[in-house]
């Protein structure tokens, strides 16, 4: 099936998921929408996140996508079940794949999660981890400065490492933690600095790779994989400034991306 996979995010962080989808599913076409104009979502109310998410979803449904990936942890936490119920296409979030990967990584069942205020407030990771393994001990920490740090790194460059060190300081008290989930798709972009701050004895889990693997399985299950070889023509849309978007894409894709446009999305009626 040649219809595209739709990917939505609050900004540019979901590009880490898109990159993995492109790597693992080279025959598939992607349509990505990043709501950089209203990023970050983490400090917003649940109602706002639901409203913005539905607006992005409606935009992509007009493109006749065959599957939706919510590449935003906050949006996944607040809207995944709702979207899976209301939409006629498969919907995949990033929380369950990341949680399952962390369960496989940990040796002592002590797992930490860092994310936006909204994601941490939702307890989505803790509930998902404990549903898989009730013996897991979860330490959750909101890092609200990380998304602005990624989206506008130049503004924070002079105190980049200081912000990361101070934000992660509470993790230093969790001496037995052996696994850390990056509970926001923006965070893999600063993974090296996070690893430096917490030390190399802690395994870092990003949901991007696991989400791409799950997408492959779901496409196969629904028999909607694209088997025809063709030259990809992925499309990328942003609600904000293209300059902000392109600077991040170079860091992730190691080159500029094509077919990038700024769009205005219409107000949606929540189902």
C-alpha positions as CSV (number, residue, x, y, z in Angstrom):
1,X,0.0,0.0,0.0
2,X,1.6,3.2,-1.2
3,X,-0.2,5.7,1.1
4,X,2.2,7.5,3.4
5,X,2.8,7.1,7.1
6,X,1.9,10.2,9.1
7,X,4.1,11.4,11.9
8,X,3.2,14.2,14.3
9,X,5.2,16.0,17.0
10,X,5.1,19.1,19.0
11,X,8.2,20.3,17.2
12,X,11.4,18.8,15.8
13,X,12.0,16.0,18.3
14,X,9.8,13.6,16.4
15,X,12.4,13.8,13.6
16,X,14.4,11.3,15.6
17,X,11.5,8.9,15.1
18,X,11.1,9.8,11.4
19,X,14.8,9.2,10.9
20,X,14.5,5.7,12.3
21,X,11.4,5.0,10.2
22,X,13.2,6.0,7.1
23,X,16.2,3.8,8.0
24,X,14.2,0.7,9.0
25,X,11.4,1.1,6.4
26,X,13.2,2.5,3.3
27,X,10.3,1.7,1.0
28,X,7.8,3.7,3.0
29,X,6.8,7.4,2.4
30,X,6.5,9.7,5.4
31,X,4.5,12.9,5.9
32,X,5.8,14.7,9.0
33,X,4.1,17.6,10.8
34,X,5.9,19.4,13.6
35,X,4.0,22.1,15.6
36,X,7.0,24.3,16.3
37,X,4.8,27.4,16.5
38,X,3.2,26.1,19.7
39,X,6.0,24.0,21.1
40,X,6.6,22.9,23.8
41,X,3.5,20.9,24.7
42,X,4.9,19.7,28.1
43,X,3.8,22.8,30.1
44,X,0.4,22.9,28.5
45,X,-2.9,21.6,29.9
46,X,-4.3,18.2,28.8
47,X,-7.1,20.0,26.9
48,X,-4.7,22.1,24.9
49,X,-2.6,19.1,24.0
50,X,-5.6,17.2,22.9
51,X,-6.8,20.2,20.8
52,X,-3.5,20.7,19.1
53,X,-3.0,17.0,18.5
54,X,-6.4,16.6,16.8
55,X,-5.6,19.6,14.6
56,X,-2.4,17.9,13.4
57,X,-4.2,14.6,12.9
58,X,-6.9,16.3,10.8
59,X,-4.3,17.9,8.7
60,X,-2.6,14.5,8.0
61,X,-5.9,12.7,7.4
62,X,-6.5,14.9,4.5
63,X,-3.3,13.4,3.0
64,X,-4.9,9.9,3.2
65,X,-2.2,8.5,5.5
66,X,-2.4,4.7,6.2
67,X,-1.0,4.8,9.7
68,X,-0.3,7.5,12.3
69,X,2.7,7.7,14.6
70,X,2.4,10.1,17.5
71,X,6.1,11.0,17.9
72,X,5.5,13.1,21.0
73,X,5.4,11.6,24.5
74,X,3.1,14.3,25.9
75,X,0.6,13.8,23.0
76,X,0.9,10.0,23.4
77,X,0.2,10.2,27.1
78,X,-3.0,12.3,26.6
79,X,-4.4,11.2,23.3
80,X,-3.2,7.7,22.2
81,X,-6.2,5.7,23.5
82,X,-8.6,8.3,22.2
83,X,-7.1,8.3,18.7
84,X,-6.9,4.6,18.5
85,X,-10.6,4.4,19.3
86,X,-11.7,7.2,16.9
87,X,-9.5,6.7,13.9
88,X,-10.0,4.0,11.2
89,X,-6.2,3.6,10.7
90,X,-3.6,2.1,13.1
91,X,-2.2,4.6,15.6
92,X,1.2,4.1,17.4
93,X,2.6,6.1,20.3
94,X,6.2,6.2,21.6
95,X,5.6,5.3,25.3
96,X,5.0,1.6,25.1
97,X,8.0,0.9,22.8
98,X,10.3,2.8,25.1
99,X,9.0,1.1,28.2
100,X,9.5,-2.3,26.7
101,X,13.0,-1.5,25.7
102,X,13.9,-0.3,29.2
103,X,12.6,-3.5,30.7
104,X,15.0,-5.4,28.4
105,X,17.9,-3.1,29.3
106,X,17.6,-3.0,33.1
107,X,19.5,-5.6,35.3
108,X,18.2,-4.4,38.7
109,X,14.7,-3.1,37.9
110,X,15.6,0.5,38.8
111,X,14.5,2.7,35.9
112,X,14.4,6.5,35.6
113,X,12.3,8.5,33.2
114,X,12.9,12.1,32.2
115,X,10.4,14.0,30.2
116,X,8.3,17.1,29.9
117,X,6.1,18.3,32.7
118,X,3.0,16.9,31.0
119,X,4.5,13.5,30.3
120,X,5.7,13.1,33.9
121,X,2.5,14.4,35.3
122,X,0.5,11.8,33.4
123,X,2.4,8.9,35.0
124,X,2.1,7.2,31.6
125,X,5.6,5.7,31.7
126,X,5.3,4.4,35.3
127,X,1.9,2.8,34.6
128,X,3.2,1.2,31.4
129,X,6.4,-0.1,33.0
130,X,4.6,-1.5,36.0
131,X,1.9,-3.1,33.8
132,X,4.7,-5.0,32.1
133,X,6.7,-5.8,35.2
134,X,5.2,-4.9,38.6
135,X,8.7,-5.3,40.2
136,X,10.1,-2.2,38.4
137,X,11.0,0.8,40.5
138,X,10.4,4.0,38.6
139,X,12.0,7.4,39.3
140,X,10.4,10.2,37.2
141,X,11.9,13.6,36.6
142,X,10.5,16.5,34.6
143,X,13.1,18.5,32.6
144,X,11.1,21.4,31.2
145,X,14.2,23.3,29.9
146,X,15.3,20.5,27.6
147,X,12.8,21.1,24.7
148,X,13.6,24.9,24.5
149,X,17.2,23.9,24.7
150,X,16.9,21.7,21.6
151,X,14.5,23.9,19.7
152,X,16.7,27.0,20.2
153,X,20.1,25.8,21.2
154,X,21.9,28.9,20.1
155,X,20.1,31.0,22.7
156,X,21.4,28.6,25.5
157,X,24.8,27.7,24.1
158,X,26.8,29.6,26.7
159,X,25.2,27.6,29.5
160,X,24.2,24.4,27.6
161,X,26.0,21.9,29.8
162,X,25.2,23.8,33.0
163,X,21.4,23.5,32.3
164,X,21.7,19.8,31.6
165,X,23.8,19.1,34.7
166,X,21.5,21.1,37.0
167,X,18.3,19.5,35.5
168,X,19.6,16.0,36.0
169,X,21.1,16.6,39.5
170,X,18.3,14.7,41.3
171,X,19.2,11.6,39.3
172,X,22.5,11.5,41.0
173,X,20.7,10.6,44.2
174,X,19.4,7.5,42.6
175,X,22.5,5.4,43.1
176,X,20.9,2.1,42.0
177,X,19.4,3.4,38.7
178,X,20.9,1.5,35.8
179,X,18.5,2.5,33.0
180,X,17.2,6.0,31.9
181,X,14.3,6.4,29.5
182,X,14.4,9.6,27.4
183,X,10.7,10.3,27.7
184,X,10.7,13.0,25.0
185,X,11.7,12.6,21.4
186,X,13.6,15.9,21.6
187,X,16.0,14.4,24.1
188,X,18.0,12.0,21.8
189,X,19.3,15.1,20.0
190,X,21.2,16.0,23.3
191,X,21.8,12.3,24.3
192,X,25.6,12.6,24.5
193,X,25.4,15.5,27.0
194,X,22.8,13.6,29.0
195,X,25.0,10.6,29.1
196,X,28.0,12.7,30.2
197,X,25.9,14.2,33.0
198,X,24.6,10.9,34.5
199,X,27.7,8.7,33.8
200,X,28.4,5.8,31.5
201,X,27.2,3.2,33.9
202,X,23.6,4.1,33.1
203,X,22.0,2.7,29.9
204,X,20.0,5.3,28.0
205,X,16.9,4.2,26.1
206,X,15.4,6.2,23.3
207,X,12.0,5.1,22.0
208,X,12.8,6.1,18.4
209,X,14.2,2.8,17.3
210,X,11.6,0.7,19.1
211,X,8.8,2.8,17.7
212,X,10.1,2.2,14.2
213,X,10.2,-1.6,14.9
214,X,6.7,-1.6,16.2
215,X,5.5,0.4,13.1
216,X,7.0,-2.3,10.9
217,X,5.2,-5.0,12.8
218,X,1.9,-3.2,12.7
219,X,2.2,-2.4,9.0
220,X,2.8,-6.1,8.3
221,X,0.0,-7.2,10.6
222,X,-2.5,-5.0,8.7
223,X,-1.0,-6.0,5.4
224,X,-0.3,-2.4,4.4
225,X,3.5,-2.5,3.9
226,X,4.7,-0.9,0.7
227,X,6.5,-3.6,-1.3
228,X,7.1,-1.5,-4.4
229,X,10.6,0.1,-4.7
230,X,10.5,3.7,-5.6
231,X,12.4,6.9,-5.0
232,X,11.1,8.3,-1.7
233,X,9.4,11.7,-1.7
234,X,8.9,12.4,2.0
235,X,7.1,15.6,3.0
236,X,7.9,17.7,6.0
237,X,5.6,20.4,7.4
238,X,6.1,22.9,10.2
239,X,3.8,25.4,11.8
240,X,6.7,27.7,12.7
241,X,9.9,29.1,11.2
242,X,11.6,27.0,8.6
243,X,15.0,28.2,9.8
244,X,14.5,26.6,13.2
245,X,13.4,23.4,11.6
246,X,16.2,23.1,9.1
247,X,19.0,23.7,11.7
248,X,17.8,20.6,13.7
249,X,17.2,18.4,10.7
250,X,20.9,18.9,9.7
251,X,21.9,17.6,13.1
252,X,19.7,14.5,12.8
253,X,19.9,13.7,9.1
254,X,23.4,15.0,8.5
255,X,22.0,16.9,5.5
256,X,19.2,19.3,4.6
257,X,15.8,17.7,3.8
258,X,13.7,18.4,0.8
259,X,10.0,19.1,0.5
260,X,9.8,21.3,3.7
261,X,6.9,23.8,4.0
262,X,5.4,26.0,6.6
263,X,1.7,25.5,7.0
264,X,-1.2,26.9,9.0
265,X,-3.4,24.2,10.5
266,X,-7.1,24.7,11.1
267,X,-9.0,24.5,14.4
268,X,-10.3,20.9,14.9
269,X,-13.4,19.6,16.5
270,X,-12.4,17.0,19.1
271,X,-14.4,13.8,18.6
